[in-house]
Amino acid sequence: MSFKSLIDEIENNLKKILDDLSVTNISFLVEPAKPGFGDVSSNISFLLAKKLKKNPKEIGDMLSEHYMKSIHTLVSKVESHPSGYLNFFADWEKLTQLILSESNLDTFGSVDLGKNSTIIVEHTSVNPNKALHIGHIRNVVVGDIVARILEKSNYKVNILNYVDDSGLQVADIIVGFRHFGFAQQPPEGKKFDQYCGDDVYVKTTEKYEADPSLEEIRKNTLKELEDGNSETAQFADKITRKVLENQLETCWNLGVYYDCLNFESQIIQSGLWSDIFEKLKEMNLVEFENGGKNVGCWVIRGENNDEDKVIVRSNGTATYIAKDIPYAAWKLGLLKDPFNYKKYEKTQPGTRILWQTTLADSSDPQQNFSGEKVITVIDSRQARLQEIITMLMSKFKSVENAYVHLAYESVTLSPATAQTLGLNTDGKQAQMSGRKGLYVNADAVYDLLKNKTIEETKKRHPEMLASEIQKIAHHVSVGTLRYEMIKQDLDKIIAFDLTKSLSLEGDTAPYIQYAHARASRIIEKSTRIPSIDIDFSLLSDKSELELIKTIGLFDIHVMNAAKNLSPKVMARYCHDLAVAFNSFYEHLKVLDLGDEKLENSRLCLVNSFKQTLVKALELLGITAPDRM
């Protein structure tokens, strides 16, 4: 529990004091204090002022006196601040021993928010007609990190990737291959997903614009795609699976793994829609339109001045939302599972087995990838559609927040980065568009980051083996890409800049990773194995205590990140941890002190920092190299 043990002790004692005072129904806060307000603060005095008819300072003085008479272990003193806050000061020798001891445990930072309940995190879900671009990577990384944080919070997490293999974008590349003569093999040195996106998709859409009569071919192809037995659908399955394989390779390279691939074409063919449509009608969640512009359609009524949403057209065909509704219900386990399951053709790295749905017979065992709660990571432009699905799922399940849309804003490229990657933006940030070919392949960004890191590492370590340099460059480039995607709030647009993101100064992944490398070097030079059997009273310098406190806040930040589905909380924590360590590093020596007891104590602290940072970065999917 670490620092939270101090907070829990204070909270429990304050509750006992309130009981002694016969005061009830007071929901007070106990939280880490701001600088100058002790170690922990509470707003309890403000909340009691009206009930006790005294000013907060008087109440604080009274509570301080009561508190010091109670049984307490981790608090050395309590003060009533003139502002009215009640401030608690830790017994740092005892708290240091607790924090540094617990930081050595594998479970350090774990919290029990989920109570081992099952939760679905669906992310990536990129149309299988192109390579992933830098904008998609925000979705991929956000989803992956949310899943990691939830697993640390004792949820059983199922990670899904929805493959939209029957939509317009897939129809476009199929038209390109079957009607416009594009070869099925990419040019030498080009991945198939990149070829489909850069050449087939872009050039096919250009042909539509030049000749509107081609739109008929597109419509017919889309219709044939939805007939799973057609020759067009079978050809599309072959093409989209080749694209998907390349997309997965990109994700795997970034340390992102899944539990199950779900295919839109199978959702359509499964009969799930007819089941859910009947349920919608029974519950009066859809209405048949007898007049107006939507005459003959089934619609979901708009709320708060929103337009009605057509889900079945007057010709009887379902709109795209009709694919999403049954899929959402399936994820929540509200419909009988029509799928069989088989292992994906390629083995993904790591320990997770990758499954895929199938409507064909399978010798593999049946799986269950539904959950009590669903989080779907989709960009904010889909907010209206997701609001409708969220509303419907809450009606079906009769539980608020059973279905959560985790929205995020887009990624742009800084003018300098766009120019480096071959985009001419006239000095403006680059907004990406797959249809127009205005996007930057995620693999290309990774390669550029890796090459820059290799150059820098060679300069710093000319003696290092090429294989070691490659390994470090991979960890730094992946860490950089992931960190840049989550260090800002999800509702903020990211302007990605290659040069700034690789800096060893400021709010960057390399800055944090370099702090770990520094700690590793100290332990290596000591030639000793750090021990927890030390004199904790020797760790009393301000920079030492600040680092110990930051280490001890790990589980509090995990809880906060999990409750708010906020990767940024963990990114900020990792940065704060690195800042606290670098301050300690700059102020105090660890080795060659001529005092073995003090050296061992500081070495223990360095090792505690190192282990905690590794665990925290792991939640961000970032590896901390021992050398940089």
C-alpha positions in Angstrom: 0.0 0.0 0.0 3.0 2.3 0.6 2.0 6.0 0.8 -1.6 5.0 0.8 -1.0 3.3 4.1 -0.4 6.7 5.6 -3.6 8.1 4.0 -5.6 5.1 5.1 -4.4 5.5 8.7 -5.3 9.2 8.8 -8.7 8.6 7.2 -9.6 5.8 9.7 -8.5 7.8 12.7 -10.5 10.9 11.6 -13.6 8.7 11.2 -13.1 7.4 14.7 -12.8 11.0 16.0 -16.0 12.0 14.2 -17.7 9.0 15.8 -16.5 10.2 19.2 -18.0 13.6 18.4 -21.2 12.0 17.3 -20.8 13.6 13.8 -22.2 11.7 10.9 -22.6 12.1 7.1 -19.4 14.0 6.5 -17.5 13.0 3.3 -14.1 14.5 3.7 -11.0 14.2 1.6 -7.6 12.9 2.7 -4.9 13.3 -0.1 -1.2 13.9 -0.7 -0.5 17.5 0.3 0.6 20.4 -1.9 4.1 21.8 -1.2 4.1 23.7 2.1 1.1 21.8 3.5 2.8 18.9 5.2 2.7 15.4 3.6 -1.0 14.8 3.7 -3.9 17.3 3.9 -7.6 17.0 4.7 -10.5 19.4 4.1 -12.4 18.0 7.1 -12.3 21.3 9.1 -14.2 23.2 6.4 -16.9 20.6 6.3 -17.4 20.7 10.1 -17.5 24.5 10.3 -21.2 24.8 9.7 -22.2 21.8 11.9 -20.0 22.8 14.8 -20.5 26.6 14.4 -16.8 27.3 14.6 -14.2 28.6 12.1 -12.1 25.9 10.3 -8.9 27.0 12.2 -10.5 26.3 15.6 -11.8 23.0 14.4 -8.4 22.1 13.0 -6.8 22.8 16.4 -9.3 20.7 18.2 -8.9 17.8 15.7 -5.1 18.0 15.9 -5.3 17.5 19.7 -7.7 14.6 19.4 -5.6 13.0 16.6 -2.3 12.9 18.6 -4.2 11.1 21.4 -5.4 8.4 19.0 -3.3 5.3 18.1 -1.2 6.2 15.1 2.0 4.8 13.6 3.0 6.7 10.5 2.1 10.3 11.6 4.7 12.3 13.5 2.6 15.5 14.0 -0.6 17.3 12.9 -1.1 21.0 12.4 -4.0 23.2 11.7 -3.1 25.5 8.9 -4.4 29.2 9.0 -6.2 28.5 5.7 -8.3 25.8 7.5 -6.7 22.7 6.1 -5.6 20.0 8.5 -2.0 19.0 7.7 -0.3 15.7 8.6 3.4 15.1 8.7 4.8 11.6 8.2 7.1 9.7 10.5 9.5 9.3 7.6 11.8 6.7 9.1 8.8 4.3 9.4 7.2 5.3 6.1 10.5 5.0 4.2 11.0 1.5 5.5 7.4 0.6 4.4 7.7 2.2 0.9 11.2 0.8 0.1 10.3 -2.6 1.3 7.1 -2.8 -0.6 8.7 -1.5 -3.8 10.7 -4.7 -4.1 7.5 -6.8 -4.4 6.3 -7.9 -7.8 2.8 -6.7 -6.9 3.9 -3.2 -6.0 1.5 -0.6 -7.4 -1.3 -3.1 -7.9 -4.8 -2.1 -6.8 -8.1 -4.0 -6.5 -10.5 -1.8 -8.4 -11.8 -4.5 -10.7 -12.4 -7.3 -8.1 -11.4 -9.7 -10.9 -14.5 -8.7 -13.0 -14.2 -9.0 -16.8 -13.9 -6.0 -19.0 -13.5 -5.6 -22.7 -11.1 -3.1 -24.3 -11.6 -2.7 -28.0 -9.1 -0.7 -29.9 -7.2 -0.3 -33.2 -10.1 -1.3 -35.5 -8.4 0.1 -38.7 -10.0 -0.6 -42.1 -7.9 -3.4 -43.7 -7.2 -1.4 -46.8 -4.1 0.5 -45.9 -1.1 0.7 -43.5 -1.5 2.2 -40.1 -0.6 5.9 -40.1 0.6 8.0 -37.2 -3.0 9.1 -36.4 -4.1 5.4 -35.9 -1.2 4.9 -33.5 -2.9 7.1 -30.9 -5.9 4.8 -30.9 -3.6 1.7 -30.7 -1.4 3.1 -27.9 -4.3 4.5 -25.8 -6.2 1.2 -26.0 -3.2 -0.9 -25.1 -2.2 1.3 -22.1 -5.8 1.4 -20.8 -5.8 -2.4 -20.9 -2.5 -2.6 -19.1 -3.7 -0.2 -16.3 -6.9 -2.1 -15.9 -5.0 -5.4 -15.6 -2.8 -3.8 -12.9 -6.1 -2.9 -11.2 -7.4 -6.5 -11.0 -9.7 -6.6 -14.0 -9.7 -9.6 -16.3 -9.2 -7.8 -19.6 -10.2 -9.1 -23.0 -8.6 -7.1 -25.8 -10.5 -7.0 -29.1 -9.6 -5.7 -32.6 -12.7 -5.2 -34.9 -11.8 -5.7 -38.5 -14.1 -3.7 -40.8 -13.7 -5.9 -43.8 -17.0 -5.1 -45.6 -17.1 -1.3 -45.7 -16.7 1.2 -48.5 -12.9 1.5 -48.1 -12.4 -2.2 -48.6 -14.8 -2.0 -51.6 -12.6 0.7 -53.1 -9.4 -1.4 -53.1 -11.4 -4.4 -54.5 -12.6 -2.2 -57.3 -9.0 -1.2 -57.9 -7.8 -4.8 -58.1 -10.7 -6.2 -60.1 -11.6 -3.4 -62.5 -8.6 -1.0 -62.7 -5.8 -3.5 -63.3 -3.7 -3.1 -60.1 -1.3 -6.0 -59.6 -1.9 -8.2 -56.5 1.8 -8.1 -55.6 3.3 -4.9 -54.3 6.5 -3.3 -55.8 9.8 -4.6 -54.5 10.5 -3.4 -50.9 7.0 -2.2 -50.2 4.7 -3.8 -47.7 1.3 -5.0 -49.0 -0.7 -2.8 -46.6 1.3 0.3 -47.7 0.9 -0.6 -51.4 -2.9 -0.9 -50.9 -3.2 2.4 -49.1 -0.7 4.5 -51.1 -1.4 3.2 -54.6 -4.6 1.1 -55.0 -6.9 3.1 -52.6 -5.8 6.6 -53.4 -5.7 6.1 -57.2 -9.0 4.3 -57.2 -10.7 7.2 -55.4 -9.1 9.6 -57.8 -10.7 7.7 -60.7 -14.2 8.0 -59.0 -13.7 11.8 -58.9 -12.7 11.9 -62.5 -15.5 9.7 -63.7 -18.7 9.7 -61.5 -20.2 6.9 -63.6 -17.8 4.5 -61.9 -19.8 5.0 -58.7 -22.1 2.2 -59.9 -19.3 -0.3 -59.9 -18.5 0.7 -56.3 -22.1 0.2 -55.2 -22.3 -3.2 -56.8 -19.0 -4.2 -55.3 -20.2 -3.2 -51.8 -23.4 -5.2 -52.2 -21.4 -8.2 -53.3 -19.1 -7.9 -50.3 -22.1 -8.2 -47.9 -23.0 -11.5 -49.6 -20.4 -13.7 -47.9 -20.7 -16.5 -50.5 -20.0 -14.3 -53.5 -16.7 -14.5 -55.5 -16.1 -10.8 -54.7 -16.4 -11.5 -50.9 -14.0 -14.4 -51.1 -11.5 -12.3 -53.0 -11.9 -9.5 -50.5 -11.3 -11.9 -47.6 -8.0 -12.9 -49.2 -6.9 -9.3 -49.8 -8.0 -7.9 -46.4 -6.3 -10.7 -44.5 -3.0 -9.9 -46.2 -3.4 -6.2 -45.2 -4.4 -7.2 -41.7 -1.3 -9.4 -41.3 0.9 -6.4 -42.1 -1.1 -4.1 -39.7 -0.7 -6.6 -36.9 3.1 -6.7 -37.5 3.2 -2.9 -37.1 1.2 -3.2 -33.8 3.3 -6.1 -32.5 6.5 -4.2 -33.2 5.1 -1.5 -30.9 4.4 -4.1 -28.1 0.6 -4.2 -28.7 -1.2 -7.5 -28.5 -4.8 -8.7 -28.7 -7.0 -11.6 -27.5 -9.4 -11.8 -30.4 -10.0 -10.5 -33.9 -13.7 -9.9 -34.8 -14.7 -9.5 -38.5 -17.5 -7.2 -39.6 -18.4 -9.5 -42.5 -19.1 -12.3 -40.0 -21.3 -9.9 -37.9 -23.4 -9.3 -41.0 -23.7 -13.0 -41.9 -24.2 -14.2 -38.3 -27.9 -13.2 -38.0 -27.1 -11.1 -34.9 -28.8 -8.0 -36.5 -32.2 -9.6 -36.9 -32.1 -10.7 -33.3 -31.2 -7.3 -32.0 -33.7 -5.5 -34.4 -36.6 -7.5 -32.9 -35.4 -6.6 -29.4 -35.2 -2.9 -30.4 -38.8 -3.0 -31.6 -40.1 -4.9 -28.6 -38.5 -2.3 -26.3 -39.9 0.6 -28.4 -36.3 1.9 -28.9 -36.9 2.3 -32.7 -39.9 3.7 -34.6 -41.3 3.3 -38.1 -41.5 6.6 -39.9 -44.8 7.1 -41.7 -44.0 10.5 -43.1 -41.4 13.2 -43.7 -38.0 12.8 -45.2 -37.4 9.4 -43.5 -40.7 7.9 -44.6 -40.6 4.1 -44.7 -37.5 4.0 -42.5 -36.9 2.6 -39.0 -35.3 5.4 -36.9 -33.9 6.0 -33.4 -35.3 9.3 -32.2 -32.8 12.1 -31.6 -32.5 13.7 -28.2 -31.7 17.3 -27.3 -32.2 18.6 -30.9 -30.2 15.8 -32.5 -31.5 14.5 -35.8 -33.3 11.1 -35.9 -30.9 8.3 -36.8 -32.0 6.0 -39.6 -31.1 2.4 -38.9 -33.1 0.6 -41.6 -33.7 2.4 -44.9 -37.0 2.4 -46.7 -35.7 -0.3 -49.1 -35.1 -2.6 -46.1 -31.3 -2.4 -46.0 -29.7 -1.6 -42.7 -27.3 1.4 -42.3 -23.8 1.0 -40.9 -25.0 1.6 -37.3 -26.9 -1.7 -37.7 -23.5 -3.5 -37.7 -22.3 -1.7 -34.6 -25.4 -2.3 -32.4 -25.4 -6.1 -32.5 -21.6 -6.1 -32.1 -21.9 -3.9 -29.0 -24.6 -6.2 -27.5 -22.4 -9.3 -28.3 -19.5 -7.7 -26.4 -21.7 -7.3 -23.4 -22.9 -10.9 -23.6 -26.5 -9.9 -24.3 -26.9 -12.1 -27.3 -26.2 -15.8 -27.9 -22.7 -16.1 -29.4 -23.0 -17.3 -33.0 -19.3 -17.7 -33.6 -16.8 -20.4 -33.4 -13.1 -19.6 -32.7 -9.8 -20.6 -34.1 -6.2 -19.5 -33.4 -4.9 -16.8 -35.7 -2.6 -18.1 -38.4 0.5 -16.3 -37.1 1.7 -16.5 -33.5 1.8 -13.1 -31.9 4.8 -12.3 -29.6 4.3 -12.4 -25.9 2.1 -14.6 -23.8 -1.4 -13.8 -25.2 -3.0 -16.3 -27.6 -4.6 -14.5 -30.5 -8.0 -15.9 -31.5 -10.3 -15.0 -34.3 -14.0 -15.5 -34.8 -15.2 -17.8 -37.6 -18.6 -19.0 -38.8 -17.1 -22.2 -40.1 -16.6 -25.3 -38.1 -13.6 -25.3 -35.8 -11.7 -27.9 -33.9 -10.5 -25.3 -31.5 -12.4 -24.9 -28.2 -15.1 -22.3 -27.8 -14.1 -19.0 -26.3 -15.9 -16.3 -24.4 -14.7 -12.7 -25.1 -17.7 -10.9 -23.6 -17.5 -8.7 -20.5 -19.5 -7.1 -17.8 -18.3 -3.7 -19.1 -17.0 -2.6 -22.5 -14.6 0.2 -23.3 -14.3 1.1 -27.0 -11.5 3.4 -28.1 -12.8 5.5 -31.1 -11.9 9.0 -32.2 -14.1 11.9 -31.2 -15.6 12.3 -34.7 -17.7 9.2 -34.0 -19.2 10.7 -30.8 -22.8 10.9 -32.1 -22.9 7.2 -33.2 -21.2 6.1 -29.9 -23.8 8.1 -27.9 -26.6 6.2 -29.6 -24.9 2.8 -29.0 -24.1 3.7 -25.3 -27.7 4.7 -24.8 -29.1 1.5 -26.3 -26.7 -0.7 -24.3 -27.6 1.0 -21.0 -31.3 0.2 -21.8 -30.5 -3.4 -22.8 -28.3 -4.1 -19.7 -30.1 -1.7 -17.3 -26.7 -0.6 -16.0 -25.2 2.8 -16.3 -21.7 3.0 -17.9 -21.7 -0.6 -19.0 -20.6 0.6 -22.4 -18.0 3.4 -22.5 -16.8 5.4 -25.5 -13.2 6.5 -24.8 -12.8 9.3 -27.3 -9.6 11.0 -28.4 -8.6 13.8 -30.8 -6.5 13.5 -33.9 -2.7 13.6 -34.5 -1.1 16.1 -36.8 2.5 16.5 -37.8 4.6 19.5 -37.1 5.7 21.4 -40.2 9.3 20.3 -39.8 8.4 16.6 -39.3 6.0 16.7 -42.2 8.8 18.0 -44.4 11.2 15.4 -43.1 8.7 12.7 -44.1 8.1 14.1 -47.6 4.9 16.0 -47.1 4.7 19.6 -48.4 2.4 21.5 -46.0 3.5 25.1 -46.8 4.8 25.5 -43.2 1.5 24.3 -41.6 0.7 21.3 -39.4 -0.1 18.2 -41.5 -3.7 17.0 -41.2 -3.9 13.4 -42.4 -6.3 11.9 -44.9 -6.0 8.3 -46.1 -8.4 8.9 -49.0 -6.2 11.7 -50.3 -2.9 10.0 -49.5 -2.0 12.7 -47.1 -0.7 10.6 -44.2 2.5 9.2 -42.8 3.0 5.5 -42.4 3.5 4.5 -38.8 6.3 2.2 -39.8 8.1 5.1 -41.5 7.9 7.2 -38.3 9.3 4.3 -36.3 12.1 3.8 -38.8 13.1 7.4 -38.7 13.1 7.5 -34.9 15.1 4.3 -34.8 17.7 5.6 -37.3 18.1 8.9 -35.3 18.6 7.0 -32.1 21.2 4.7 -33.7 23.2 7.7 -34.8 23.1 9.3 -31.3 23.9 6.0 -29.5 26.9 5.4 -31.8 28.2 8.9 -30.9 27.9 8.2 -27.2 29.1 4.6 -27.2 31.4 3.9 -30.1 32.5 0.7 -28.4 29.0 -0.8 -28.2 28.1 -3.8 -30.3 25.8 -3.2 -33.3 23.2 -5.7 -31.9 23.1 -3.8 -28.6 22.7 -0.4 -30.4 19.8 -1.9 -32.4 18.1 -3.1 -29.2 18.4 0.2 -27.5 17.3 2.1 -30.6 14.2 -0.1 -30.8 13.2 0.5 -27.1 13.8 4.2 -27.4 11.9 4.7 -30.7 8.9 2.6 -29.4 9.0 4.4 -26.1 9.1 7.8 -27.9 6.2 7.0 -30.2 4.0 5.6 -27.4 4.8 8.4 -24.9 4.0 11.2 -27.4 0.6 9.6 -28.0 -0.5 9.8 -24.3 1.3 12.5 -22.5 -1.5 15.0 -23.3 -5.2 14.8 -22.4 -7.2 12.7 -24.9 -9.3 15.7 -25.8 -6.2 17.6 -27.1 -4.9 17.4 -30.7 -1.3 16.2 -30.8 1.2 17.9 -33.0 3.9 15.2 -33.3 7.5 16.5 -33.7 10.3 14.0 -34.3 13.2 16.2 -33.0 11.5 17.4 -29.8 10.2 13.9 -28.9 13.7 12.4 -28.9 15.1 15.0 -26.6 16.8 13.9 -23.4 15.4 17.0 -21.7 11.8 17.9 -20.9 8.7 15.8 -21.0 9.8 13.0 -23.3 10.3 9.2 -23.1 14.1 9.4 -23.6 14.3 11.7 -20.6 12.5 9.1 -18.4 14.4 6.2 -19.9 17.7 8.0 -19.3 17.0 8.4 -15.6 16.6 4.6 -15.5 19.9 4.1 -17.3 21.6 6.4 -14.8 20.2 4.4 -11.9 21.4 1.2 -13.6 24.9 2.6 -14.0 25.1 3.5 -10.3 24.2 0.0 -9.2 26.6 -1.5 -11.8 29.5 0.7 -10.6 28.8 -0.2 -6.9 29.5 -3.9 -7.6 27.1 -4.6 -4.7 23.6 -6.2 -4.7 21.3 -3.6 -3.2 19.7 -4.7 0.1 16.7 -3.6 2.1 18.6 -4.3 5.3 19.7 -0.7 5.8 19.4 2.2 8.3 16.3 4.0 7.0 16.9 7.0 9.3 19.9 7.9 7.1 17.6 8.8 4.2 16.6 12.2 5.5 17.7 14.8 2.9 14.9 16.7 1.2 15.7 15.2 -2.2 15.8 11.7 -0.8 12.4 12.1 0.9 10.9 13.6 -2.2 12.0 10.6 -4.2 10.7 8.2 -1.6 7.4 9.9 -1.5 7.1 9.8 -5.3 7.9 6.1 -5.3 5.2 5.6 -2.6 2.5 7.3 -4.7 2.6 4.6 -7.4 -0.6 2.8 -6.4 -2.5 6.0 -5.9 -1.7 7.0 -9.5 -2.6 3.5 -10.8 -6.0 3.8 -9.1 -6.6 7.3 -10.5 -5.6 6.2 -14.0 -7.9 3.2 -13.9 -10.9 5.1 -12.5 -10.6 7.8 -15.1 -9.3 5.7 -18.0 -6.4 8.2 -18.3 -3.1 7.0 -19.7 -1.8 10.6 -19.1 -1.9 10.0 -15.3 0.7 7.3 -15.6 2.7 9.3 -18.1 2.8 12.2 -15.7 3.8 9.9 -12.8 6.7 8.4 -14.8 7.9 11.9 -15.6 7.6 13.0 -12.0 9.5 9.9 -10.8 12.3 10.7 -13.2 12.4 14.3 -12.2 12.6 13.4 -8.5 15.4 10.9 -9.2 17.4 13.4 -11.3 17.1 16.0 -8.5 18.4 13.4 -6.0 21.2 12.5 -8.5 22.3 16.1 -8.9 22.2 16.9 -5.1 23.7 13.8 -3.5 26.4 11.2 -4.3 25.7 7.6 -3.8 29.1 6.0 -4.1 32.6 6.8 -2.8 31.2 8.5 0.4 33.6 6.7 2.8 30.4 5.7 4.8 29.3 2.2 3.9 26.0 2.5 5.8 25.0 5.7 4.0 26.1 4.2 0.7 24.0 1.1 1.2 21.0 3.2 2.2 21.2 5.4 -0.9 21.9 2.3 -3.1 18.7 0.8 -1.7 16.8 4.0 -2.7 18.3 4.0 -6.2 17.3 0.4 -6.6 13.8 1.1 -5.4 13.4 3.9 -7.9 14.7 1.7 -10.7 12.3 -1.1 -9.9 9.3 1.2 -9.5 10.1 3.0 -12.8 10.3 -0.3 -14.7 6.9 -1.3 -13.3 5.3 2.1 -14.1 6.8 2.3 -17.6 5.5 -1.3 -18.2 2.0 0.1 -17.9 2.9 2.5 -20.7 4.3 -0.4 -22.8 7.8 1.2 -22.6 11.0 -0.6 -21.8 13.7 1.0 -19.7 17.2 0.3 -21.2 20.1 -0.1 -18.8 22.3 2.0 -21.2 21.5 4.8 -23.6 
